[in-house]
Amino acid sequence: QVQLVESGGRLVQAGDSLRLSCAASGRTFTFNYYTMGWFRQAPGKEREFVAAISRASGSTFYEDSVKGRFAISPDHAKNMVYLQLNSLKPEDTAVYYCAASSRGSIYSQSAYNYWGQGTQVTVSS
């Protein structure tokens, strides 16, 4: 079993930066086994892919609207995954979820085995 706990979400202004953290724990958890992803769900919308880092290659992947503004990074020693959010826009307002996938898929939510409870990011204009 893997537990994921997100933190770092808060109210910010447009143009600000924020770093979200995801703490991973569990007897069987190792970064080499899981692709780690971030997803978000805005009010009234479906949950969508934001970013991920591949377990196989360490390559990173981003949704088009966040490319160049967001960055995902792991800290293997601390079992943490971070999502750096820069140049935030009101449309980035959402609950952000951390997820872990042992199935290798990057973009598909159904491939992610474990999910955190989410952290709220609100960007005011």
C-alpha positions in Angstrom: 0.0 0.0 0.0 1.2 3.5 -0.9 0.1 6.7 0.8 0.3 10.1 -0.9 -0.1 13.4 1.0 -0.1 16.7 -0.9 0.6 20.1 0.7 1.4 23.6 -0.3 -1.8 24.8 -1.9 -3.1 28.3 -1.0 -4.5 31.5 -2.3 -2.1 33.5 -4.5 -2.3 36.3 -7.0 -1.9 36.0 -10.8 1.8 35.9 -11.7 2.9 34.4 -8.4 4.8 31.2 -7.9 4.0 28.2 -5.6 5.5 24.8 -4.9 3.3 21.9 -4.2 4.7 18.9 -2.3 3.7 15.2 -2.4 5.0 13.0 0.4 5.0 9.3 -0.5 5.1 6.5 2.0 4.4 2.8 2.3 6.3 -0.4 2.9 6.5 -1.1 -0.8 7.1 2.4 -2.2 10.2 3.1 -4.2 10.5 5.7 -6.9 12.0 3.3 -9.4 8.7 1.3 -9.4 6.2 4.2 -9.8 5.6 6.9 -12.4 4.5 9.9 -10.4 2.0 12.4 -11.7 0.1 15.5 -10.9 -3.5 16.1 -11.9 -5.9 18.9 -11.2 -9.7 19.4 -11.1 -11.2 22.8 -11.5 -14.7 23.6 -10.3 -17.3 22.1 -12.7 -14.6 20.4 -14.8 -13.2 16.9 -15.3 -9.9 16.1 -13.6 -7.0 16.5 -16.0 -3.4 15.6 -16.4 -0.9 18.3 -15.5 2.6 16.7 -15.3 4.4 13.4 -14.7 7.8 11.9 -14.3 8.5 8.5 -15.8 9.7 5.7 -13.6 11.5 4.2 -16.5 13.5 7.1 -17.9 13.0 10.0 -15.5 11.6 12.0 -18.4 9.1 14.6 -17.6 5.8 15.3 -19.4 3.5 18.3 -19.2 0.0 19.3 -20.3 0.4 22.0 -23.0 -1.1 24.9 -21.1 1.5 24.5 -18.3 4.6 23.8 -20.4 7.3 26.3 -19.5 5.5 27.4 -16.3 5.3 24.2 -14.2 8.1 21.8 -13.3 7.9 18.4 -11.7 10.8 17.0 -9.7 11.5 14.2 -7.3 13.6 14.0 -4.2 14.3 10.3 -4.0 16.1 10.6 -0.6 12.9 12.1 1.0 10.3 10.2 -1.1 8.9 13.5 -2.2 7.6 14.8 -5.5 7.3 18.5 -6.1 5.4 20.6 -8.6 6.7 24.1 -9.0 4.1 26.4 -10.4 5.3 29.7 -11.9 3.5 32.6 -13.6 0.2 31.4 -12.2 -3.0 32.3 -14.0 -6.6 32.3 -12.7 -7.3 29.4 -14.9 -4.8 27.3 -12.9 -7.3 27.4 -10.0 -8.1 23.8 -9.1 -7.6 21.0 -6.6 -4.2 19.5 -7.4 -3.7 15.7 -6.9 -0.6 13.7 -6.6 -0.8 10.1 -8.0 1.4 7.1 -8.4 1.3 4.5 -11.2 2.9 1.1 -11.3 1.6 0.5 -14.8 3.9 2.8 -16.8 1.2 4.9 -18.4 1.9 8.7 -18.2 -1.4 10.4 -19.2 -4.2 8.0 -18.3 -5.8 8.5 -14.9 -7.0 4.9 -14.9 -3.4 3.7 -14.8 -2.6 5.4 -11.6 -3.0 3.1 -8.6 -2.8 5.6 -5.8 -4.0 9.1 -5.2 -3.6 11.7 -2.6 -6.4 13.8 -1.1 -5.6 16.9 -3.0 -4.5 20.4 -2.2 -6.4 23.6 -3.2 -4.7 26.2 -5.4 -6.6 29.4 -5.9 -5.2 32.1 -8.2 -6.9 35.5 -8.0 -6.7 38.0 -10.8 
